[in-house]
Amino acid sequence: MIITVLGDITPAGLGFCQSHEHIYIRPSLAQAGEPIDDPGKSLAELVVYHSIGGSAIVDAQPIGTGRDASVLARLSEQSGVHIIASTGFHKLNYYPKDHWIFSTPEEELARLFTAEIEQGMYLDGDTAFPRRQSRIRAGQIKTALDTDGLTQSYCKLFRAAVGAAKTTGCPLMVHIEQKSDPLELADFLEKEGLSPSRMIFCHLDRAILETDIHRELCRRGIYLEYDTIGRPKYHDDKRELALIIGLVESGYDGTLLLGMDTTRARLRSYGGFPGISYIIEDFIPFIRKNGIPETGIRCFFVENPARIFLKIS
């Protein structure tokens, strides 16, 4: 089954899924950018997305960084959009130096991440160690690789995340920062016993310019999540299309996921642009017109998410 904030669903029930979004983030000490903290506006964004065929999203905000499990559950129930939520950790420079993420032992972190999947996400944890647990479960472990690489602190966190992934059977998603080394991380995770087929490496379409690294990760069986779509700050959609075509022509369409990595400034309901619905409304027609067949589109948004977000017993 796939774990959503409203309970387990079958892979066939997931439908069209954008695999890396942020739809609600309350103000937090451990936070990059502006909060996304108006439930009404977040709901409006999801209602439009659902009305044009969006069935599911993955909310990639981990515990301790402004995630709100109860709001995510209400948004899912009110909009009809399945939401896969995240436990795990983010880039360490987002946290204040006295945050519990630094002082908590590896074994306790692994138990925490596991409990959020098997029992329910915590409703606190932005400042003090989390204590108030819900029955709303996370469906993946979100992690982050920064430019300073596998420091002692990151090794501890990644080992805890791998432990939770192996115990629960849920996938491990990694934020890949620019100028970091995803191949080194892939080696580390494999040595810790995590199958490449349970890894998702995000943002390589803007973080790692060497496309041979993209192909090598896919060759190992790691899923890539591209989300530099409608983001001219990095590159235009023509460049994004070229990256997608490159993977497809190399035979790796079965390990590609797509999303928007939405921020407050990119959500229409908050006055931003282009909105979470941009992929359906604009990007899919664009790639369809320029050589991506319907089978490929279904692969990126339906078949691949249904496979990677499946909880493996």
Backbone as numpy.savetxt, mean C-alpha at the origin, in Angstrom:
# Nx Ny Nz CAx CAy CAz Cx Cy Cz
-8.90 -16.24 1.93 -9.73 -15.04 1.93 -8.86 -13.78 1.93
-9.46 -12.68 1.57 -8.83 -11.36 1.64 -9.45 -10.62 2.82
-8.61 -10.04 3.68 -9.11 -9.35 4.87 -9.39 -7.89 4.54
-10.63 -7.46 4.71 -10.98 -6.05 4.58 -11.43 -5.53 5.93
-11.63 -4.22 6.03 -12.03 -3.63 7.31 -13.43 -4.04 7.73
-14.21 -4.62 6.82 -15.55 -5.10 7.17 -15.61 -6.61 7.26
-14.47 -7.28 7.12 -14.44 -8.73 7.23 -13.79 -9.38 6.03
-13.79 -10.70 6.01 -13.15 -11.46 4.95 -14.04 -11.52 3.71
-13.41 -11.43 2.54 -14.11 -11.61 1.28 -13.31 -12.58 0.42
-13.96 -13.15 -0.58 -13.26 -14.03 -1.51 -12.48 -13.19 -2.51
-11.44 -13.75 -3.14 -10.73 -13.01 -4.18 -11.67 -12.54 -5.29
-12.65 -13.34 -5.64 -13.59 -12.96 -6.69 -14.43 -11.75 -6.29
-14.57 -11.51 -4.99 -15.38 -10.40 -4.52 -14.65 -9.09 -4.44
-13.32 -9.09 -4.67 -12.55 -7.86 -4.53 -12.85 -6.87 -5.64
-12.90 -7.35 -6.88 -13.20 -6.47 -8.01 -12.05 -5.54 -8.35
-12.40 -4.40 -8.97 -11.41 -3.41 -9.41 -10.76 -2.77 -8.19
-9.43 -2.90 -8.09 -8.72 -2.46 -6.88 -7.51 -1.60 -7.23
-7.45 -0.42 -6.63 -6.25 0.42 -6.69 -5.42 0.10 -5.45
-4.18 -0.28 -5.67 -3.43 -1.04 -4.67 -2.56 -0.22 -3.72
-2.65 1.12 -3.80 -1.92 1.94 -2.83 -2.58 3.32 -2.77
-3.36 3.54 -1.73 -4.04 4.83 -1.54 -3.94 5.26 -0.08
-4.35 6.51 0.17 -4.51 7.04 1.53 -5.81 7.83 1.51
-6.81 7.37 2.25 -8.13 7.99 2.16 -8.52 8.72 3.44
-7.90 8.36 4.58 -8.18 9.08 5.82 -6.96 8.98 6.74
-6.44 10.14 7.18 -5.30 10.18 8.10 -5.55 11.31 9.10
-5.72 10.96 10.36 -5.92 12.00 11.37 -4.57 12.66 11.68
-4.59 13.87 12.23 -3.33 14.53 12.60 -2.53 13.66 13.57
-1.23 13.59 13.34 -0.37 12.71 14.14 1.01 13.32 14.24
1.73 12.97 15.31 3.12 13.40 15.44 4.00 12.74 14.39
3.65 11.53 13.99 4.42 10.77 13.02 3.75 10.86 11.66
4.04 11.92 10.92 3.25 12.17 9.72 4.03 13.01 8.72
3.92 12.66 7.46 4.47 13.47 6.38 3.31 14.10 5.62
3.40 15.38 5.35 2.33 16.04 4.62 1.14 16.36 5.50
0.08 16.81 4.85 -1.10 17.24 5.57 -2.02 16.06 5.90
-2.74 16.13 7.01 -3.71 15.08 7.32 -4.86 15.07 6.31
-5.50 13.92 6.21 -6.71 13.75 5.38 -7.80 13.41 6.39
-8.37 14.41 7.02 -9.08 14.19 8.29 -10.53 14.66 8.31
-11.16 14.72 7.15 -12.58 15.06 7.09 -13.34 13.84 6.57
-14.02 13.08 7.46 -14.69 11.86 7.01 -15.70 12.11 5.88
-16.39 13.24 5.92 -17.36 13.53 4.87 -16.71 13.70 3.51
-15.59 14.39 3.47 -14.89 14.58 2.20 -14.27 13.27 1.71
-13.72 12.50 2.63 -13.16 11.20 2.23 -14.25 10.29 1.69
-15.42 10.33 2.32 -16.55 9.53 1.84 -16.96 9.97 0.44
-17.03 11.28 0.22 -17.42 11.79 -1.10 -16.46 11.28 -2.17
-15.17 11.23 -1.86 -14.18 10.73 -2.82 -14.45 9.27 -3.16
-14.75 8.47 -2.15 -15.01 7.05 -2.38 -16.33 6.80 -3.09
-17.34 7.61 -2.81 -18.64 7.44 -3.47 -18.50 7.63 -4.97
-17.76 8.64 -5.38 -17.55 8.86 -6.81 -16.76 7.69 -7.41
-15.72 7.28 -6.73 -14.91 6.14 -7.19 -15.77 4.89 -7.37
-16.63 4.61 -6.40 -17.51 3.44 -6.48 -18.51 3.57 -7.62
-19.01 4.78 -7.86 -20.04 4.98 -8.88 -19.53 4.74 -10.29
-18.21 4.81 -10.50 -17.67 4.60 -11.84 -16.96 3.26 -11.96
-17.14 2.39 -10.97 -16.63 1.03 -11.09 -15.53 0.65 -10.14
-15.11 1.58 -9.27 -14.09 1.25 -8.28 -14.68 0.39 -7.18
-14.13 -0.78 -6.97 -14.68 -1.72 -6.01 -13.88 -1.78 -4.72
-12.55 -1.52 -4.79 -11.69 -1.71 -3.63 -10.49 -0.78 -3.69
-9.96 -0.46 -2.52 -8.67 0.23 -2.43 -7.86 -0.42 -1.31
-6.55 -0.23 -1.38 -5.66 -0.58 -0.28 -5.25 0.73 0.38
-5.58 0.89 1.67 -5.15 2.07 2.41 -3.82 1.72 3.07
-2.76 2.44 2.67 -1.39 2.05 3.04 -0.85 2.80 4.25
-1.72 3.29 5.13 -1.25 4.00 6.32 -1.10 3.03 7.48
0.12 2.86 8.04 0.31 1.89 9.12 -0.04 2.47 10.48
-0.02 1.62 11.48 -0.29 2.02 12.86 0.72 3.08 13.32
0.27 3.98 14.20 1.15 4.96 14.80 1.42 6.19 13.98
0.73 6.33 12.83 0.98 7.46 11.93 -0.33 8.14 11.50
-1.34 8.11 12.35 -2.59 8.78 12.03 -3.65 7.89 11.41
-3.40 6.60 11.29 -4.41 5.67 10.79 -5.58 5.61 11.77
-6.80 5.46 11.24 -7.98 5.36 12.11 -8.86 4.22 11.62
-8.77 3.09 12.28 -9.48 1.89 11.85 -10.99 2.09 11.85
-11.52 2.76 12.86 -12.97 2.92 12.95 -13.50 3.79 11.82
-12.78 4.83 11.45 -13.22 5.67 10.34 -13.13 4.90 9.02
-12.06 4.14 8.83 -11.95 3.34 7.60 -13.11 2.37 7.47
-13.53 1.76 8.57 -14.66 0.82 8.52 -15.94 1.56 8.15
-16.18 2.73 8.72 -17.39 3.49 8.39 -17.37 3.94 6.94
-16.22 4.37 6.46 -16.12 4.79 5.07 -16.42 3.64 4.12
-15.92 2.47 4.44 -16.18 1.30 3.61 -17.66 0.95 3.61
-18.26 0.94 4.78 -19.67 0.59 4.89 -20.55 1.59 4.15
-20.26 2.87 4.27 -21.10 3.91 3.68 -20.90 4.06 2.17
-19.69 3.74 1.68 -19.41 3.93 0.26 -19.60 2.68 -0.58
-19.52 1.51 0.05 -19.56 0.26 -0.70 -18.21 -0.17 -1.24
-17.15 0.58 -0.92 -15.81 0.25 -1.40 -15.10 -0.62 -0.36
-14.60 -1.77 -0.79 -13.78 -2.61 0.09 -12.48 -1.87 0.41
-12.08 -1.87 1.67 -10.82 -1.25 2.07 -9.94 -2.29 2.76
-8.76 -2.50 2.22 -7.74 -3.33 2.86 -6.83 -2.39 3.63
-6.79 -2.52 4.95 -6.02 -1.62 5.80 -4.65 -2.23 6.11
-3.80 -1.41 6.74 -2.40 -1.80 6.95 -1.99 -1.70 8.41
-1.20 -2.66 8.83 -0.39 -2.53 10.04 1.03 -2.24 9.58
2.01 -2.29 10.51 3.39 -2.11 10.10 3.99 -0.79 10.52
4.95 -0.27 9.73 5.67 0.95 10.08 5.99 1.76 8.83
6.30 3.04 9.03 6.64 3.93 7.93 8.09 4.36 8.05
8.53 5.30 7.21 9.88 5.83 7.28 10.15 6.40 8.67
11.31 6.11 9.20 11.58 6.46 10.58 11.75 7.96 10.80
12.07 8.71 9.75 12.18 10.15 9.95 10.82 10.82 10.12
9.74 10.07 9.95 8.40 10.60 10.21 8.06 10.60 11.71
8.80 9.81 12.51 8.45 9.63 13.91 9.28 10.54 14.81
8.69 11.09 15.89 9.51 11.77 16.90 10.45 10.78 17.56
11.57 11.27 18.07 12.64 10.40 18.57 12.21 9.54 19.75
11.18 9.99 20.49 10.73 9.21 21.65 9.53 8.32 21.33
9.24 8.12 20.05 8.12 7.27 19.66 8.40 5.82 20.03
7.35 5.09 20.38 7.50 3.69 20.80 8.04 2.79 19.70
7.95 3.21 18.46 8.43 2.36 17.36 9.93 2.08 17.51
10.67 3.01 18.14 12.11 2.84 18.31 12.46 1.94 19.49
11.69 2.02 20.55 12.06 1.33 21.80 11.44 -0.05 21.95
10.41 -0.36 21.18 9.73 -1.65 21.32 10.58 -2.78 20.75
10.79 -3.86 21.50 11.60 -4.98 21.00 10.98 -5.64 19.77
11.83 -6.27 18.99 11.41 -6.92 17.75 10.27 -7.91 17.97
10.38 -8.76 18.98 9.38 -9.79 19.22 8.02 -9.17 19.55
8.05 -8.08 20.30 6.79 -7.43 20.66 6.16 -6.74 19.45
7.00 -6.16 18.59 6.49 -5.57 17.35 5.85 -6.63 16.46
6.50 -7.79 16.35 5.94 -8.87 15.54 4.59 -9.31 16.09
4.47 -9.41 17.41 3.19 -9.77 18.02 2.14 -8.70 17.76
2.54 -7.44 17.82 1.61 -6.34 17.57 1.08 -6.38 16.14
2.00 -6.49 15.17 1.58 -6.54 13.76 0.67 -7.75 13.51
1.03 -8.87 14.10 0.23 -10.09 13.94 -1.16 -9.92 14.55
-1.21 -9.34 15.75 -2.50 -9.14 16.42 -3.42 -8.22 15.62
-2.85 -7.23 14.95 -3.69 -6.32 14.17 -4.34 -7.03 12.98
-3.73 -8.10 12.52 -4.29 -8.89 11.42 -5.23 -9.97 11.94
-4.82 -10.66 12.97 -5.60 -11.81 13.44 -6.73 -11.43 14.38
-6.60 -10.34 15.13 -7.60 -9.97 16.12 -8.27 -8.63 15.80
-7.49 -7.60 15.57 -8.07 -6.30 15.27 -7.06 -5.18 15.45
-7.22 -4.12 14.66 -6.31 -2.98 14.72 -6.56 -2.16 15.97
-5.49 -1.54 16.43 -5.58 -0.67 17.60 -6.11 0.70 17.17
-6.82 1.34 18.10 -7.44 2.63 17.82 -6.58 3.79 18.31
-5.44 3.47 18.91 -4.51 4.50 19.36 -3.11 4.10 18.94
-2.09 4.72 19.52 -0.72 4.38 19.18 0.04 5.49 18.49
-0.60 6.63 18.26 0.10 7.73 17.61 1.15 8.35 18.53
0.94 8.22 19.85 1.91 8.75 20.81 2.43 7.61 21.70
1.60 7.16 22.64 2.00 6.05 23.52 1.76 4.71 22.83
2.37 3.66 23.38 2.19 2.31 22.83 0.70 1.97 22.81
0.21 1.37 21.74 -1.24 1.15 21.59 -1.82 0.20 22.63
-3.04 0.53 23.09 -3.71 -0.28 24.11 -5.16 -0.60 23.75
-5.82 0.29 23.01 -7.26 0.12 22.74 -7.44 -0.61 21.40
-7.85 -1.87 21.48 -7.93 -2.69 20.28 -9.37 -2.78 19.79
-9.53 -2.76 18.45 -10.84 -2.93 17.83 -10.96 -4.37 17.31
-12.04 -4.66 16.64 -12.21 -5.94 15.96 -12.10 -5.77 14.45
-11.60 -4.62 14.02 -11.43 -4.29 12.61 -10.01 -4.69 12.21
-9.88 -5.63 11.29 -8.59 -6.24 11.04 -7.84 -5.62 9.86
-6.53 -5.58 9.97 -5.66 -5.18 8.86 -5.49 -6.36 7.91
-5.17 -6.04 6.65 -5.02 -7.08 5.64 -3.64 -7.17 5.02
-2.73 -6.29 5.44 -1.35 -6.36 4.96 -0.43 -5.69 5.97
0.89 -5.92 5.79 1.90 -5.27 6.60 2.61 -4.25 5.73
2.47 -2.97 6.06 3.14 -1.89 5.33 4.48 -1.61 5.99
5.54 -1.42 5.19 6.87 -1.12 5.69 7.49 -0.04 4.80
8.71 0.37 5.13 9.36 1.43 4.35 10.86 1.25 4.34
11.46 1.48 3.18 12.91 1.48 3.01 13.36 2.89 2.67
14.23 3.47 3.49 14.70 4.83 3.27 16.12 4.82 2.70
16.63 6.01 2.43 17.94 6.12 1.78 19.09 5.63 2.66
18.89 5.63 3.98 19.97 5.16 4.85 20.04 3.64 4.91
19.13 2.95 4.26 19.24 1.51 4.09 18.93 0.70 5.33
19.54 -0.48 5.39 19.22 -1.44 6.44 20.06 -1.17 7.70
19.73 -0.07 8.35 20.35 0.24 9.63 19.85 -0.75 10.68
20.43 -0.67 11.86 20.01 -1.57 12.93 18.52 -1.42 13.24
18.05 -0.17 13.27 16.63 0.07 13.56 15.73 -0.51 12.48
16.11 -0.32 11.21 15.28 -0.85 10.13 15.33 -2.38 10.09
16.48 -2.96 10.37 16.56 -4.43 10.38 15.62 -5.00 11.43
15.59 -4.39 12.60 14.67 -4.84 13.65 13.23 -4.78 13.15
12.85 -3.68 12.55 11.47 -3.50 12.10 11.12 -4.46 10.96
12.04 -4.63 10.02 11.77 -5.55 8.92 11.68 -6.99 9.41
12.51 -7.38 10.36 12.41 -8.74 10.89 11.06 -8.95 11.58
10.60 -7.94 12.31 9.30 -8.04 12.95 8.19 -8.15 11.91
8.29 -7.36 10.85 7.28 -7.40 9.79 7.28 -8.74 9.07
8.47 -9.29 8.80 8.55 -10.61 8.17 7.94 -11.67 9.08
8.22 -11.57 10.38 7.62 -12.53 11.30 6.11 -12.50 11.24
5.53 -11.31 11.19 4.08 -11.19 11.10 3.56 -11.71 9.77
4.28 -11.42 8.69 3.85 -11.89 7.38 3.87 -13.41 7.30
4.90 -14.04 7.86 5.00 -15.49 7.84 3.93 -16.13 8.73
3.64 -15.50 9.86 2.64 -16.05 10.78 1.23 -15.93 10.22
0.93 -14.79 9.61 -0.44 -14.52 9.18 -0.74 -14.92 7.74
0.29 -14.99 6.90 0.07 -15.26 5.48 -0.34 -14.05 4.68
-0.25 -12.85 5.28 -0.59 -11.62 4.57 0.64 -11.05 3.88
0.45 -10.26 2.84 1.60 -9.72 2.10 2.29 -8.60 2.85
3.55 -8.37 2.46 4.36 -7.30 3.02 4.61 -6.27 1.93
4.14 -5.05 2.15 4.30 -3.95 1.20 5.42 -3.03 1.68
6.25 -2.57 0.73 7.39 -1.72 1.08 7.34 -0.41 0.30
7.34 0.71 1.03 7.61 2.01 0.44 9.08 2.05 0.07
9.38 2.27 -1.21 10.77 2.36 -1.67 11.10 3.83 -1.91
12.06 4.34 -1.14 12.45 5.74 -1.26 13.47 5.91 -2.38
13.52 7.10 -2.96 14.52 7.40 -3.96 15.93 7.20 -3.38
16.82 6.67 -4.21 18.22 6.43 -3.86 18.41 5.34 -2.80
17.38 4.55 -2.57 17.54 3.39 -1.70 17.91 2.17 -2.55
18.10 1.03 -1.90 18.57 -0.17 -2.60 17.56 -1.31 -2.43
16.58 -1.41 -3.33 15.58 -2.46 -3.19 16.11 -3.86 -3.37
17.19 -4.04 -4.14 17.75 -5.38 -4.31 18.37 -5.88 -3.00
19.04 -4.99 -2.27 19.58 -5.37 -0.97 18.46 -5.77 -0.03
17.36 -5.01 -0.05 16.24 -5.35 0.81 15.62 -6.69 0.41
15.47 -6.92 -0.90 14.91 -8.20 -1.36 15.75 -9.37 -0.86
17.07 -9.23 -0.93 17.97 -10.27 -0.42 17.73 -10.49 1.07
17.64 -9.40 1.83 17.45 -9.48 3.28 16.14 -10.19 3.61
15.05 -9.79 2.95 13.75 -10.38 3.24 13.73 -11.87 2.90
14.36 -12.23 1.78 14.41 -13.65 1.42 15.22 -14.45 2.44
16.34 -13.89 2.91 17.15 -14.58 3.92 16.39 -14.75 5.22
15.45 -13.84 5.50 14.62 -13.95 6.69 13.47 -14.94 6.50
13.35 -15.50 5.29 12.38 -16.56 5.07 11.07 -16.15 4.42
11.01 -14.92 3.89 9.77 -14.47 3.24 9.86 -14.73 1.74
8.84 -15.38 1.20 8.80 -15.66 -0.23 8.66 -14.36 -1.03
9.41 -14.19 -2.12 9.24 -13.01 -2.96 7.81 -12.82 -3.44
7.07 -13.90 -3.59 5.69 -13.82 -4.07 4.75 -13.17 -3.06
5.26 -12.88 -1.84 4.46 -12.20 -0.82 4.96 -10.78 -0.57
5.82 -10.27 -1.45 6.37 -8.92 -1.32 5.77 -8.00 -2.38
5.52 -6.75 -1.97 5.09 -5.69 -2.88 6.05 -4.52 -2.69
6.76 -4.13 -3.74 7.65 -2.97 -3.68 6.98 -1.81 -4.42
6.80 -0.70 -3.72 6.04 0.44 -4.25 6.95 1.56 -4.76
6.41 2.36 -5.66 6.98 3.65 -6.10 8.23 3.52 -6.95
8.59 2.33 -7.42 9.80 2.24 -8.22 9.71 3.06 -9.50
8.48 3.33 -9.96 8.32 4.10 -11.19 8.81 5.54 -11.03
8.93 6.03 -9.81 9.53 7.35 -9.58 10.77 7.30 -8.71
10.96 6.22 -7.97 12.07 6.14 -7.01 13.34 5.55 -7.60
13.20 4.60 -8.53 14.36 3.88 -9.07 14.34 4.01 -10.59
15.29 4.76 -11.13 15.29 5.05 -12.56 15.80 3.87 -13.38
16.59 2.98 -12.76 17.18 1.86 -13.51 16.13 0.77 -13.70
15.56 0.68 -14.88 14.47 -0.27 -15.11 14.94 -1.72 -15.09
16.24 -1.94 -15.22 16.73 -3.32 -15.09 16.53 -3.82 -13.66
16.53 -2.91 -12.68 16.24 -3.30 -11.30 14.77 -3.69 -11.17
13.88 -2.97 -11.84 12.46 -3.34 -11.84 12.30 -4.77 -12.34
12.94 -5.05 -13.48 12.79 -6.37 -14.09 13.39 -7.47 -13.22
14.51 -7.18 -12.57 15.12 -8.18 -11.71 14.22 -8.52 -10.53
13.58 -7.53 -9.94 12.65 -7.78 -8.84 11.48 -8.63 -9.33
10.95 -8.29 -10.50 9.85 -9.07 -11.05 10.30 -10.49 -11.38
11.53 -10.64 -11.87 12.05 -11.97 -12.19 12.05 -12.86 -10.95
12.31 -12.26 -9.80 12.30 -13.02 -8.55 10.88 -13.37 -8.08
9.89 -12.71 -8.66 8.51 -12.96 -8.26 7.91 -11.89 -7.38
8.63 -10.78 -7.16 8.14 -9.68 -6.34 7.17 -8.83 -7.15
6.09 -8.43 -6.51 5.13 -7.53 -7.15 5.64 -6.10 -7.08
5.47 -5.35 -8.16 5.76 -3.92 -8.17 4.45 -3.15 -8.20
4.38 -2.09 -7.41 3.20 -1.22 -7.41 3.63 0.14 -7.93
3.13 0.50 -9.12 3.41 1.79 -9.74 2.30 2.77 -9.39
2.66 4.02 -9.09 1.62 5.00 -8.75 2.00 6.43 -9.12
2.93 6.60 -10.06 3.27 7.94 -10.52 2.38 8.27 -11.72
1.08 8.30 -11.43 0.04 8.50 -12.44 -0.62 9.84 -12.16
-0.68 10.71 -13.17 -1.21 12.05 -12.94 -0.35 12.84 -11.99
0.98 12.64 -12.03 1.90 13.32 -11.10 3.02 13.98 -11.90
2.73 15.10 -12.55 3.75 15.75 -13.39 4.96 16.24 -12.62
4.87 16.31 -11.30 6.04 16.64 -10.47 7.19 15.68 -10.75
6.86 14.44 -11.08 7.87 13.41 -11.34 8.01 13.14 -12.84
6.92 12.76 -13.48 6.93 12.58 -14.92 5.49 12.51 -15.42
5.30 12.58 -16.73 3.94 12.58 -17.27 3.44 11.16 -17.48
2.19 11.04 -17.90 1.58 9.72 -18.08 2.18 8.96 -19.26
2.76 9.67 -20.21 3.43 8.97 -21.31 4.62 8.17 -20.79
5.36 8.76 -19.87 6.48 8.04 -19.28 5.99 6.86 -18.45
4.89 7.06 -17.73 4.32 5.96 -16.95 3.90 4.81 -17.86
3.26 5.15 -18.96 2.86 4.14 -19.94 4.08 3.37 -20.45
5.17 4.08 -20.75 6.37 3.43 -21.26 6.92 2.43 -20.24
6.89 2.79 -18.95 7.36 1.87 -17.92 6.47 0.63 -17.85
5.16 0.84 -17.95 4.23 -0.29 -17.92 4.46 -1.21 -19.12
4.57 -0.61 -20.29 4.80 -1.40 -21.51 6.09 -2.19 -21.39
7.12 -1.57 -20.81 8.39 -2.27 -20.64 8.25 -3.54 -19.81
7.47 -3.47 -18.73 7.25 -4.67 -17.92 6.41 -5.70 -18.66
5.37 -5.22 -19.34 4.50 -6.14 -20.08 5.30 -6.87 -21.16
6.11 -6.14 -21.89 6.89 -6.76 -22.96 7.94 -7.73 -22.42
8.34 -7.54 -21.17 9.28 -8.47 -20.53 8.56 -9.66 -19.90
7.24 -9.69 -20.01 6.47 -10.81 -19.50 6.08 -10.70 -18.04
6.09 -9.48 -17.48 5.83 -9.31 -16.06 4.52 -8.60 -15.75
3.57 -8.70 -16.66 2.25 -8.10 -16.41 1.56 -8.76 -15.21
1.94 -9.98 -14.88 1.31 -10.69 -13.77 1.83 -10.30 -12.40
2.80 -9.37 -12.34 3.31 -8.92 -11.05 3.25 -7.39 -10.93
2.34 -6.76 -11.67 2.23 -5.30 -11.63 0.91 -4.87 -11.02
0.98 -3.97 -10.05 -0.18 -3.35 -9.42 -0.12 -1.86 -9.69
-1.27 -1.20 -9.68 -1.32 0.24 -9.93 -2.17 0.95 -8.88
-1.82 2.19 -8.60 -2.58 3.01 -7.66 -2.26 4.47 -7.87
-2.76 5.32 -6.95 -2.54 6.75 -7.04 -1.67 7.30 -5.91
-1.50 6.55 -4.82 -0.78 7.04 -3.63 -1.31 8.42 -3.25
-2.62 8.52 -3.08 -3.28 9.80 -2.88 -2.84 10.50 -1.60
-2.74 11.82 -1.70 -2.51 12.72 -0.58 -3.67 13.70 -0.53
-3.73 14.51 0.51 -4.78 15.53 0.60 -4.77 16.43 -0.64
-3.58 16.80 -1.09 -3.46 17.69 -2.24 -3.86 17.03 -3.55
-4.10 15.72 -3.53 -4.46 15.00 -4.76 -5.87 14.43 -4.71
-6.66 14.80 -3.69 -8.04 14.35 -3.58 -8.99 15.48 -3.95
-9.85 15.25 -4.90 -10.77 16.30 -5.38 -11.68 16.81 -4.28
-12.15 15.91 -3.44 -13.09 16.30 -2.39 -12.45 17.26 -1.38
-11.13 17.28 -1.32 -10.40 18.20 -0.45 -9.91 19.43 -1.22
-10.38 19.58 -2.45 -9.96 20.71 -3.28 -8.71 20.45 -4.08
-8.28 19.19 -4.14 -7.05 18.85 -4.84 -7.29 18.30 -6.24
-6.24 17.80 -6.83 -6.29 17.25 -8.20 -5.19 16.19 -8.31
-5.45 15.06 -9.03 -6.58 14.80 -9.94 -7.71 13.97 -9.34
-7.57 13.48 -8.11 -8.62 12.66 -7.50 -8.34 11.18 -7.63
-8.93 10.42 -6.72 -8.71 8.98 -6.70 -9.33 8.28 -7.91
-10.28 8.95 -8.57 -10.96 8.37 -9.73 -10.22 8.62 -11.04
-9.09 9.30 -10.98 -8.36 9.66 -12.20 -7.97 8.44 -13.02
-7.59 7.36 -12.34 -7.17 6.17 -13.08 -8.30 5.65 -13.97
-9.49 5.54 -13.40 -10.63 5.02 -14.17 -11.07 6.00 -15.24
-11.15 7.27 -14.88 -11.70 8.27 -15.78 -10.74 8.67 -16.90
-9.44 8.72 -16.61 -8.49 9.27 -17.57 -7.36 8.32 -17.96
-6.75 7.68 -16.95 -5.55 6.91 -17.25 -5.86 5.62 -18.00
-6.88 4.91 -17.61 -7.21 3.67 -18.32 -7.60 3.94 -19.77
-8.46 4.93 -20.07 -8.71 5.24 -21.49 -7.42 5.58 -22.25
-6.50 6.27 -21.58 -5.23 6.66 -22.22 -4.39 5.43 -22.55
-4.21 4.51 -21.60 -3.36 3.35 -21.88 -4.06 2.38 -22.83
-5.41 2.32 -22.75 -6.16 1.47 -23.68 -5.95 1.96 -25.12
-5.99 3.26 -25.29 -5.81 3.86 -26.62 -4.39 3.65 -27.14
-3.44 3.45 -26.21 -2.04 3.39 -26.61 -1.41 2.01 -26.41
-2.22 0.97 -26.58 -1.66 -0.35 -26.75 -1.81 -1.35 -25.62
-2.36 -0.94 -24.46 -2.56 -1.89 -23.38 -3.92 -2.56 -23.58
-3.96 -3.88 -23.77 -5.24 -4.56 -24.02 -6.08 -4.70 -22.75
-7.34 -5.04 -22.93 -8.24 -5.23 -21.79 -7.73 -6.31 -20.85
-7.07 -7.32 -21.42 -6.54 -8.39 -20.56 -5.48 -7.84 -19.61
-4.67 -6.90 -20.10 -3.65 -6.29 -19.26 -4.27 -5.43 -18.17
-5.26 -4.63 -18.54 -5.94 -3.77 -17.57 -6.59 -4.61 -16.47
-7.22 -5.69 -16.87 -7.83 -6.57 -15.87 -6.76 -7.19 -14.98
-5.63 -7.49 -15.56 -4.53 -8.08 -14.80 -4.06 -7.12 -13.70
-3.81 -5.85 -14.06 -3.27 -4.88 -13.12 -4.24 -4.57 -11.97
-5.54 -4.51 -12.29 -6.51 -3.98 -11.34 -7.44 -5.02 -10.72
-7.49 -6.22 -11.27 -8.41 -7.24 -10.75 -7.65 -8.51 -10.36
-6.99 -9.12 -11.32 -6.39 -10.43 -11.07 -5.18 -10.37 -10.13
-4.27 -9.42 -10.38 -3.08 -9.34 -9.53 -3.42 -8.95 -8.10
-4.26 -7.93 -7.85 -4.63 -7.63 -6.47 -5.32 -8.80 -5.77
-6.19 -9.50 -6.49 -6.90 -10.62 -5.88 -5.94 -11.73 -5.46
-4.82 -11.84 -6.15 -3.84 -12.89 -5.84 -2.90 -12.46 -4.71
-2.35 -11.25 -4.78 -1.34 -10.86 -3.79 -1.96 -10.54 -2.43
-3.18 -10.01 -2.38 -3.77 -9.64 -1.09 -4.52 -10.79 -0.44
-4.48 -11.94 -1.07 -5.05 -13.15 -0.49 -4.22 -13.58 0.71
-4.89 -13.87 1.81 -4.23 -14.39 2.99 -3.92 -15.87 2.78
-2.64 -16.22 2.78 -2.22 -17.58 2.51 -2.15 -18.36 3.82
-2.85 -19.46 3.91 -2.86 -20.26 5.15 -1.51 -20.94 5.38
